[in-house]
Amino acid sequence: MADAPLVWREVGFEVDDHGRCQIGTVMVRLLPGKFPRGLVGWSVRGLADGDIDGLPTESSDAAPREPAPAHPNGVVAIDHLVVFTGDRMRTAGALEAAGLELRRLRDEATPAGGGYQAFFRLGEVILEVIEQKKLTAPNALFWGLSFLVESLDPAAALLGDQLSEPRDAVQPGRKIATLRRSAGVAVPMAFMTPGPGAA
């Protein structure tokens, strides 16, 4: 993640002196100034080094981690990693060819107006590929993160008006609130409560 550790700390994440932030069992590395801001790559066990339809990929040989404690904002895990693409089936096919298992296709628009989706499971994280027909990039790109919280109250107390009003999520029984751009984080972030559709 090309973003400033200070900004992540300000929105309630614990970040060590080396720019590492463990969320659930996932380690996020914050690398300010090395790339254009945003999600710039991922490291996944079982995938080879290379490019998957535009997604810079490294193979991970890190040992599985115990889940981290909840962060001050209430985050206990990454629920969704969101990827945008101009062609859902092309990107899904590339991910399958790389070794990921397609779990589900959703052939209806997202509530925010996004296109059809494809879903993959990466351990505790759901990879959500969303088709955006107006996307000008020739390949897929990392877009944002949705975090699992037991309650939205810690995030609301910490972030105040930088957090949107909670609303019903797509998955029944879940609530979601989004971090406003004014918070200064490099990628879109959302916070979601548990429910039958939780990761």
Secondary structure, DSSP 8 states (H G I E B T S, - for coil): -BS-HHHHHHTT----TTSEEEETTEEEE--TTSSSSB---EEETT--SEEETTEEEEE------------TT-EEEEEEEEEEES-HHHHHHHHHHHT--EEEEE-S--TTS---EEEEEETTEEEEEEE-TT--SSS-EEEEEEEEES-SHHHHHHHGGGB---EE-SSTT-EEEEB-GGG--SS-EEEE--STT--
